[in-house]
Amino acid sequence: MIKILYEDNHLLVVVKPINMPVCEDSSGDLDLLTYLKGYIKDKYNKPGNVYLGLIHRLDRPVSGIMVFAKTSKCASRLSEQVRSGKLHKKYYAVICGSLKGSGVFNDKLLKDSRTNMVCVDSRGKDSSLEYNVISSKGNFSLVDINLITGRSHQIRVQFSSRGYPLYGDQRYNKSASVGEQIALFSYYLSFFHPISGDLIEFIEDIPNRKPFDLFKDN
């Protein structure tokens, strides 16, 4: 069951579950876009194909808040907000290591389309984020991340390249155990409603799962 945060004639805002692809991929697993099209079709008894615009993405293992557009007009306007930086996302992450304070990471990130891996490389695209360490326990730190640019695997690579890989990241954390779930959650999303122009914000609490539960009392 997908958690619906907001719905009107123009938008659908949901919480993407972990390990669910956003759109159809080679795995053949049910993807979020297909699921939500089915949800709309059934709820409103719509004949034929249902339109639902994909505005932004989350990596398959990552959970969090996403917005979809019910019309092409809204999809175009929201996509423009993504390009202009008006659609704003924040994340919680649990990293390996005891990081302190706050700061900004600025890197050039390059993606290898053959391996779907990203690395820091002078030939890459400018990538920036702001972070604030909320708490540290043992060898783990809970970090609040303000994503300035939205590059593929950006958070995962910018932290791992500095020796602070995300807990459970099977791709960029060499010490991650098989079966561990990556500790990255998109908890905040804001944008301007494509029709009314009103600023809309959505916030979700820290997930009740390992290793986020280490920090639930902080």
KATA-V995461 format. One record per residue. N is the residue number from 1. RES is the residue in three letters. SS is DSSP state (a for helix, b for strand, c for the rest). PHI is phi in radians with two decimals (* if undefined). D_LAST is the distance of its C-alpha to the last C-alpha in Angstrom with 2 decimals. Layout:
N|RES|SS|PHI|D_LAST, N|RES|SS|PHI|D_LAST
This chain:
1|MET|c|*|28.92, 2|ILE|c|-1.55|27.55, 3|LYS|b|-1.35|25.14, 4|ILE|b|-1.67|27.03, 5|LEU|b|-1.64|25.12, 6|TYR|b|-2.82|28.27, 7|GLU|b|-2.67|31.98, 8|ASP|c|-2.47|35.11, 9|ASN|c|-1.24|38.53, 10|HIS|c|-2.03|37.30, 11|LEU|b|-2.31|33.79, 12|LEU|b|-2.46|31.62, 13|VAL|b|-2.02|27.85, 14|VAL|b|-2.38|26.13, 15|VAL|b|-1.82|23.22, 16|LYS|b|-1.24|24.78, 17|PRO|c|-1.30|24.06, 18|ILE|c|-1.18|23.56, 19|ASN|c|1.06|26.91, 20|MET|c|-2.00|29.01, 21|PRO|c|-1.14|31.24, 22|VAL|c|-1.23|31.34, 23|CYS|c|-2.37|35.14, 24|GLU|c|-1.00|37.90, 25|ASP|c|-2.40|38.09, 26|SER|c|-1.20|40.21, 27|SER|c|-1.21|38.17, 28|GLY|c|1.38|39.66, 29|ASP|c|-1.26|36.39, 30|LEU|c|-1.04|35.71, 31|ASP|c|-1.82|34.05, 32|LEU|a|-1.11|31.97, 33|LEU|a|-1.08|34.76, 34|THR|a|-1.13|37.35, 35|TYR|a|-1.04|35.19, 36|LEU|a|-1.22|34.58, 37|LYS|a|-1.09|38.27, 38|GLY|a|-1.14|39.12, 39|TYR|a|-1.07|36.72, 40|ILE|a|-1.16|38.46, 41|LYS|a|-1.04|41.88, 42|ASP|a|-1.27|41.40, 43|LYS|a|-1.12|39.70, 44|TYR|c|-1.86|42.35, 45|ASN|c|0.91|45.21, 46|LYS|c|-1.47|45.90, 47|PRO|c|-1.44|48.97, 48|GLY|c|1.23|49.09, 49|ASN|c|-1.33|46.41, 50|VAL|c|-1.78|43.19, 51|TYR|c|-1.51|42.03, 52|LEU|c|-2.62|38.36, 53|GLY|b|-1.51|37.51, 54|LEU|b|-1.50|34.93, 55|ILE|c|-1.72|33.27, 56|HIS|c|-2.61|30.67, 57|ARG|c|-2.28|29.39, 58|LEU|c|-2.25|26.50, 59|ASP|c|-1.01|27.24, 60|ARG|c|-0.87|28.06, 61|PRO|c|-1.32|25.07, 62|VAL|c|-1.66|22.57, 63|SER|b|-1.88|21.33, 64|GLY|b|2.60|20.60, 65|ILE|b|-1.38|22.33, 66|MET|b|-2.38|26.04, 67|VAL|b|-2.03|28.92, 68|PHE|b|-2.16|32.52, 69|ALA|b|-1.83|35.69, 70|LYS|c|-1.52|38.28, 71|THR|c|-2.33|41.11, 72|SER|a|-1.15|42.37, 73|LYS|a|-1.09|42.41, 74|CYS|a|-1.18|38.68, 75|ALA|a|-1.07|38.04, 76|SER|a|-1.12|40.03, 77|ARG|a|-1.23|38.26, 78|LEU|a|-1.23|34.74, 79|SER|a|-1.10|35.84, 80|GLU|a|-1.16|37.08, 81|GLN|a|-1.16|33.67, 82|VAL|a|-1.09|32.24, 83|ARG|a|-1.14|34.99, 84|SER|a|-1.61|34.56, 85|GLY|c|1.40|30.78, 86|LYS|c|-1.55|30.34, 87|LEU|c|-1.58|28.35, 88|HIS|b|-2.05|24.82, 89|LYS|b|-2.20|22.13, 90|LYS|b|-2.25|18.54, 91|TYR|b|-2.29|16.70, 92|TYR|b|-1.78|13.49, 93|ALA|b|-2.44|14.51, 94|VAL|b|-1.87|13.55, 95|ILE|b|-1.87|16.12, 96|CYS|b|-1.52|17.84, 97|GLY|c|2.12|17.75, 98|SER|c|-1.77|15.78, 99|LEU|c|-1.46|16.25, 100|LYS|c|-2.11|15.58, 101|GLY|c|1.21|15.75, 102|SER|b|-2.48|17.29, 103|GLY|b|3.09|20.73, 104|VAL|b|-2.26|23.29, 105|PHE|b|-1.87|24.97, 106|ASN|b|-2.18|28.61, 107|ASP|b|-2.51|30.74, 108|LYS|b|-1.85|33.75, 109|LEU|b|-1.94|33.09, 110|LEU|b|-2.13|35.98, 111|LYS|b|-1.82|36.08, 112|ASP|b|-1.65|38.64, 113|SER|c|-1.16|39.74, 114|ARG|c|-1.27|41.48, 115|THR|c|-1.84|38.43, 116|ASN|c|1.01|35.73, 117|MET|b|-1.93|33.99, 118|VAL|b|-2.09|32.75, 119|CYS|b|-2.46|33.02, 120|VAL|b|-1.36|32.99, 121|ASP|c|-2.70|36.63, 122|SER|c|-1.08|38.63, 123|ARG|c|-1.51|40.42, 124|GLY|c|-1.46|37.27, 125|LYS|b|-1.61|35.76, 126|ASP|b|-1.02|33.63, 127|SER|b|-2.44|29.92, 128|SER|b|-2.41|27.08, 129|LEU|b|-2.61|23.34, 130|GLU|b|-1.94|20.77, 131|TYR|b|-2.34|17.37, 132|ASN|b|-2.45|14.32, 133|VAL|b|-1.36|11.91, 134|ILE|b|-1.42|8.28, 135|SER|b|-2.85|7.30, 136|SER|b|-2.22|9.83, 137|LYS|b|-2.39|10.42, 138|GLY|c|1.06|14.15, 139|ASN|c|-1.72|16.09, 140|PHE|b|-2.20|13.58, 141|SER|b|-2.32|11.73, 142|LEU|b|-1.61|9.90, 143|VAL|b|-2.13|12.26, 144|ASP|b|-1.69|13.11, 145|ILE|b|-2.09|16.91, 146|ASN|b|-1.78|19.60, 147|LEU|b|-1.44|22.72, 148|ILE|c|-1.53|25.82, 149|THR|c|-1.96|28.36, 150|GLY|c|-2.07|28.32, 151|ARG|c|-1.44|30.00, 152|SER|c|-1.06|30.21, 153|HIS|c|1.02|27.52, 154|GLN|a|-0.99|26.50, 155|ILE|a|-1.04|22.78, 156|ARG|a|-1.06|23.57, 157|VAL|a|-1.34|26.49, 158|GLN|a|-1.15|25.21, 159|PHE|a|-1.38|22.32, 160|SER|a|-1.14|24.50, 161|SER|c|-1.19|27.35, 162|ARG|c|-1.81|25.33, 163|GLY|c|1.51|24.39, 164|TYR|c|-2.20|20.89, 165|PRO|c|-1.14|21.75, 166|LEU|b|-1.27|19.44, 167|TYR|c|-0.99|18.56, 168|GLY|c|1.31|21.37, 169|ASP|c|-1.36|23.50, 170|GLN|c|-1.18|26.94, 171|ARG|c|-1.66|28.78, 172|TYR|c|-2.07|27.31, 173|ASN|c|-2.03|25.43, 174|LYS|c|-1.15|28.20, 175|SER|c|-1.64|26.03, 176|ALA|c|-1.15|24.61, 177|SER|c|-1.46|25.92, 178|VAL|c|-1.05|28.12, 179|GLY|c|1.68|26.41, 180|GLU|c|-1.22|22.88, 181|GLN|c|-1.75|21.44, 182|ILE|c|-1.03|20.48, 183|ALA|c|-1.65|16.79, 184|LEU|b|-2.47|17.61, 185|PHE|b|-2.44|17.08, 186|SER|b|-1.46|18.75, 187|TYR|b|-1.62|16.49, 188|TYR|b|-2.37|18.56, 189|LEU|b|-2.53|22.32, 190|SER|b|-2.41|24.65, 191|PHE|b|-2.90|28.43, 192|PHE|b|-1.66|31.49, 193|HIS|c|-0.98|33.22, 194|PRO|c|-1.15|36.38, 195|ILE|c|-1.87|38.65, 196|SER|c|-1.42|37.33, 197|GLY|c|1.45|35.68, 198|ASP|c|-1.23|32.68, 199|LEU|b|-1.31|29.26, 200|ILE|b|-2.09|27.10, 201|GLU|b|-2.21|23.34, 202|PHE|b|-2.30|21.25, 203|ILE|b|-2.37|17.47, 204|GLU|c|-2.06|15.80, 205|ASP|c|-1.32|12.28, 206|ILE|c|-1.02|10.67, 207|PRO|c|-1.07|13.28, 208|ASN|c|-1.60|13.33, 209|ARG|c|-2.60|14.96, 210|LYS|c|-1.14|14.96, 211|PRO|c|-1.69|13.37, 212|PHE|a|-1.03|10.70, 213|ASP|a|-1.13|9.92, 214|LEU|a|-1.10|8.76, 215|PHE|a|-1.97|5.40, 216|LYS|c|-1.14|5.57, 217|ASP|c|-1.60|3.82, 218|ASN|c|-1.66|0.00
